[in-house]
Amino acid sequence: MRRCRLVAAVLLAAQALPAAGEAKEYFVSPGGRADGDGTRARPWDLATALAGTGRIRPGETVWLLGGTYRGRFTSRLKGTRRQPVLVRQAPHARAVIDCRAAAGGDAPFSVEGEWTTFWGFEVTCSDRRRVTTIAGSHPDDIRRGGINCRGSNIRFINLVVHDCGCGFGFWSGGQGGEIYGCLIYNNGWRGPDRGHGHGIYAQNKTGTKRLVDNIIFNQFSYGIHAYGSARAFLKGFHVEGNACFNNGSPCRTPTPDLLIGGGCPAERVRVIDNFTYHADRRARSVQLGYGPANADAVVEGNFFVGEVSLRKWARLRLTGNTFLGLGRLVTLEAAKDAPLAGCQWDENTYYGPPAKAAPKPFALSAPGGGGQLDFAAWRARTGFDKSGTYRAGTPEGVEVFIRPNRHELGRAHIIVYNWPRQDAVELDLKPFLKVGGRYDVVSAEAYFGRPVAAGTFDGKPVRIPLWAVPPAAPVGLPEAELPPAGPEFSAFVLRPRP
């Protein structure tokens, strides 16, 4: 049996991004000059275009021509809500920002300003140093850069961010913003204490930061890490449609795909329709809540492989999720002053160890007692999951989830849980492709490699192989033993071709 879920596409509102040709356009290139005029014939260098000195006005577009842009760059561009500035890779080009410092020091791609959208290019670091003997998060000999955003209402769309120190730093100095449709992998380094470097490291104070439809895997530490000290802010996160898997693999230590919580209370958290996977099904997959009591969270429609830990939420709605693992499935620590009655928890599906296996798959800490519980005791003690189900083992068949890209017609992410380890699956791609249109399907783990399927669409189902694809090796660590997610789990990108 195969179950396929199609997530309805929501097209971008007309005013959200300037359409090509409707506003003034400029060009930059790796060989551009500050004294150019921004035309294709006389492009600017990237630093000049991003400087925000009045050259680029709201609603205008900066096209990145193909090639590698090396060094430190800071964007101070300012658009408006109705007329954001757009910085985008030129059609049919491959534009790469290399965060490698020319003479030591860090060279991040820093984003300040406001109402600017960055679309479609690549950010990486070619420095081959990935191992240090210095413990901690800021060793002097590791300088890999990444995207460091303190601007307000900044959007990052369909970027490929890999082999940096941290993929994205998405900080509370800027209001709201969005990271959408990006591939984020192999970010971080090995230290003597642990692996360091996350796919997305986020904090937020005002508005809501949206982390939507990204594919995030093989970081040296966490996938999504919304964390901070008692002086930080964790207010307002919408986390939806992300495929997060095998994070921690470069250090051979599974780490959570998603953490939201820290030394400050978290509030206004929504975790919707995400997908996680670890080759080790006993690993902790998700942690929501860390230190102090938190305010409110909604957790709905997710597919979690591995343990899910929830700590000290005053209000929690957790419905319609699927939990799967070989050990503990759920750890729930109730807040001291928040009774379980404050939780809406139902209609979840659990796949876990047989009833006779130890440990029991539910761990509860709450006023009035708790402990290690089987499913029957979990329901009796909490009153949760009156319409929930528990089954020993794994689901039957293949489950496919297709999430159309909201900003690029013909593009989509395809997430496959292949429990019977079939060789392939056939998918109906008519909702995304026109007959006669060219396409390719690539494994997210080898995005710049050979497609697993390609051709001209004839309206018939497309056969997608589900074999294990060797993941892209981290820069500087070609010997790293990264476990391929397939054939049990696969993430693909469907792309239109010219």
Buried (B, 14 or more C-beta within 10 A) or exposed (E): EBEBEBBEBEEEEEEBBBEEEEBEBBBBBBEBEEEBEBEEEEBBBBBBBBBBEEBBBBBBBBBBBBBBBBBBBBBBBBBEEEBBBBBBBBEEBBBBBBBBBEEEEBBBBBBBBBBBBBBBBBBBBBBEBBEBEEEEEEBEEBBBBBBBBBBBBBBBBBBBBBBBBBBBBBBBEBBBBBBBBBBBBBBBBBBEEBBBBBBBBBBBBEBBBBBBBBBBBBBBBBBBBBBBEEEBBBBBBBBBBBBBBBBBBBBEBBBBBBBBBBBBBBBBBBBBBBBBBBBBBEBBBBBBBBBBBBBBBBBBBBBBBBBBBBBBBBBBBBBBBBBBBBBBBBBBBBBEEBEBEBBEBBBBBBBBBEEEEEEBBBBBEBEEEBEBBBBEBBBEBBEBBEEBEBBBEBBEEBBBBBBBBBBBBBBBBBBBBBBEEBEBBEBEBEEBBEEEBBBBBBBBBBBEEEBBBBEEBEEEEBBBBBBBBEBBBBBBBEEBEBBBBBBBBBBBBBBBEE
